[in-house]
Amino acid sequence: MEHIVTVQKAVTAFADWNEPTDAELDAIELESPLILAEVELLDAQIKAMDHPENEVDTRRIRRARNRVLAARRDVANRTVAALPGGAA
């Protein structure tokens, strides 16, 4: 039983290092609109699989794809703007 306690102490000794850094949290926050748009697209595609194709589903998927593209553009633009140095 003493061995298990020793292993537990060794595992929890490194718990502080396993937390995300502030930079990683900022990157997640930067990409969260893109992640949500991709989830919305996936939801639209799943809904369309349940029944025969119709115009409403086609529009829903097209709008969701456009939101994903817009979110990707915004993330790319914010990433470039955040880089040090910038354009001259």
C-alpha positions, 0 to 999 in steps of 0.5 A, a space after each residue: 500500500 505504501 507503494 501506491 501512495 508514493 506513486 500518487 505523490 509522484 503523479 500529483 507533484 507534476 500537476 502544475 506543469 500539466 495546466 495550459 499556459 496563458 499563451 495556449 489559453 489565448 490561442 484557444 480563445 482566438 480559435 473558438 469562433 472557428 471551432 463553433 462554426 465547424 461544429 455548426 457545419 457538422 450538425 447541419 450535415 448530420 441533420 441532412 443525413 436523416 432524410 432525403 436531400 431538400 432545399 432547406 438542408 442545402 441552404 443550411 449547409 451552404 450557410 454553415 460552410 460560409 460561416 466556417 470560411 469567414 471564421 477561418 479568414 478572421 482567425 488568419 487575419 488576427 493571427 497575422 496581425 498579432 505577429 510581432 514586426 508586421 509589414 513595413 
